[in-house]
Amino acid sequence: MRIGITQETFPGETRVALVPSAIAALKKAKAEVLVQAGAGRAAGFSDLEYADAGATVLPTREEVIAGADIVLQVRALGANPDGWKADLSLAREGQVWIAMMDPLWVPEPIAEAAQKGIIAFALELVPRITRAQPMDVLSSQSNLAGYKAVLLAANSLSKIFPMMMTAAGTITPARVFVIGAGVAGLQAIATARRLGAVVSAYDVRPAVREQVESLGARFVELPLEVQDAQDAGGYAKALGEDFYRRQAEMMRDVLPENDVVITTAAVPGQRAPVLITREMVEGMRPGSVIVDLAAERGGNCELTQPGQTVVHQGVTIIGPLNLPATMPYHASQLYARNIGSFTVNLLKDGELSLDMEDQIIRDTLLTRDGQVVHPRVREKLGLST
């Protein structure tokens, strides 16, 4: 099998799907790797490094896609709708495409891929089971986003994070509140603690209390009943407007106690729930900072502007987009391990093996034999299930 790596075309995307150190595992699986010249440059990986690792570097994107049986990208289809239009004309029937594809948010390109006869796999749909942990791109990239969110907050805050005892007096530590103790939230907690802040956190899942406290943060309890906050695949489920309204009311008194609030709540394929209203922002102290990691899906704060930093009555609200791409070297390393592990799982004796008994393959497969085959994507497209 020939595996192709192309340069990313989504605006601002600096990551690359495969780094040189990840090539050895694919070669061991009897695959040949083709790399577009310059594909890894923005992430800090040279063409020479790819060649030394055993890849064949080709001058153009067209040559890589034409020569590849499997194409690996960071963003494809719905995750890069404009760039995908050009790639669609280069793709061919029976070719396998593996990437983050945003199928539940922008499903229309999935139908186009099916019409072309492409076999498409969306890495965002990897089930959260033990065997799939090395392939979990959302966790690896969210981990980095949680780290960077704290740095953005620290850079914008008019205070320092740690306590300092000086001859000029004692400076009290900043207080950070993290909403959502998933992968991004836990890394935000750990990073804020390392910088010396006093950290508290809230999550709708009481079971994560132990993880929050193990990182040195205080778990904030709100008397709200939650039946099941996760779906069968281990991803967050929407809990309904009434729940989020009551949650916001109970959180109203918590926010003014903090200098920084970091929000991480997202539901696959849906707009992010609004957890912080305009009124709640207006109740915070001037100089406070909100970093909204759900900005790409509309934001957890009512006042978030995706991709922008706004100030409302003295409160700074940061709505970052694609934070992992601001750390492309390590983000690419982690992504490459994820996508490399996923690809090796598809290969048996050097040939493509689509074992539909394998939950990882079954849950991530979007298109096959000219059809959209994923039930949730079919539902989004209004197709019969």
Secondary structure by P-SEA (a helix, b strand, c coil): cbbbbbcccccccccccccccaaaaaaaabbbbbbcccccccccccaaaaaaabbbbbccaaaaaaaccbbbccccccccaaaaaaaaaaccccccccccccccccaaaaaaaaaaccccccccccccccccccccaaaaaaaaaaaaaaaaaaaaccccccccccccbbbbbbbbbbccccaaaaaaaaaaaaaccccccccccccaaaaaaaacbbbbbcccccccccccccccccccaaaaaaaaaaaaaaaaaccbbbbbbbcccccccccccaaaaaaccccbbbbbccccccccccccccccccccccbbbbbcccccccccaaaaaaaaaaaaaaaaaaccccccccccccaaaaacccccccccccaaaaaaacccc
